[in-house]
Amino acid sequence: MTINILAFGIAKDIINGSTLGLEIQNGTTVGDLKMELIAQFPDFEKLRSLVIAVNEEYQEDGFILSEKDEIVIIPPVSGG
């Protein structure tokens, strides 16, 4: 199945755009997605944290993704 991912901040720079279509298997979890993102975009591994929101809610690594989910990569936030 294909999922669409939205990216903001440094995540947008890493994937070189604000959206990414990614082919995943049924049963893919948020943790699996993080590993796949790091495999395709090694710069994600350099981030202190990488949070995934699904349908406007932060999700743990065990959450199973579905094709209709709205997935957002939330990079670390720095303030001043």
Wavefront OBJ file of the C-alpha trace (Angstrom):
o trace
v 0.000 0.000 0.000
v 1.068 3.583 -0.511
v 1.070 6.139 2.290
v 1.511 9.881 1.970
v 3.713 11.629 4.481
v 3.832 15.349 5.271
v 7.096 16.864 6.491
v 7.933 20.109 8.246
v 11.093 21.908 9.349
v 14.330 19.975 8.969
v 12.384 16.856 7.925
v 11.193 18.775 4.856
v 14.807 19.608 4.018
v 15.915 15.994 4.487
v 13.313 14.565 2.081
v 13.734 17.557 -0.242
v 10.046 18.448 -0.248
v 6.958 18.758 1.905
v 5.369 15.436 0.897
v 6.582 11.914 0.319
v 4.741 8.919 -1.073
v 6.068 5.662 0.340
v 5.182 2.070 -0.453
v 4.795 -0.038 2.716
v 3.471 -3.480 3.599
v 0.224 -4.108 5.481
v 0.980 -4.237 9.191
v 3.763 -1.640 9.035
v 4.172 0.144 12.358
v 5.348 3.653 13.163
v 8.643 2.111 14.324
v 9.001 0.306 10.993
v 8.315 3.589 9.202
v 11.042 5.362 11.186
v 13.546 2.647 10.254
v 12.533 2.886 6.582
v 12.876 6.679 6.621
v 16.372 6.350 8.119
v 17.286 3.732 5.501
v 16.174 5.988 2.643
v 17.271 9.275 4.217
v 20.253 8.647 6.563
v 20.179 12.252 7.827
v 17.124 11.330 9.937
v 19.437 9.268 12.139
v 21.285 12.460 13.128
v 18.173 14.001 14.718
v 17.760 13.883 18.508
v 14.203 12.707 18.126
v 11.756 11.950 15.391
v 8.070 11.912 16.230
v 5.336 10.625 13.962
v 1.785 11.915 14.184
v -1.012 9.885 12.633
v -4.387 11.528 12.091
v -3.332 14.504 14.236
v -2.235 12.387 17.230
v 1.292 11.484 18.305
v 1.795 7.735 18.000
v 4.116 5.226 19.636
v 6.343 2.914 17.600
v 3.888 -0.015 17.868
v 0.990 1.803 16.165
v -0.015 0.072 12.909
v -0.402 2.334 9.865
v -3.154 2.151 7.261
v -3.355 3.594 3.767
v -5.832 6.345 4.604
v -3.885 7.703 7.578
v -2.573 11.258 7.532
v 1.062 10.866 8.554
v 3.244 13.779 9.624
v 6.955 13.754 10.471
v 7.591 16.055 13.405
v 11.287 16.887 13.772
v 12.853 18.185 16.980
v 11.853 21.743 17.767
v 14.288 24.328 19.030
v 13.280 27.605 20.497
v 14.777 30.787 21.650
l 1 2 3 4 5 6 7 8 9 10 11 12 13 14 15 16 17 18 19 20 21 22 23 24 25 26 27 28 29 30 31 32 33 34 35 36 37 38 39 40 41 42 43 44 45 46 47 48 49 50 51 52 53 54 55 56 57 58 59 60 61 62 63 64 65 66 67 68 69 70 71 72 73 74 75 76 77 78 79 80
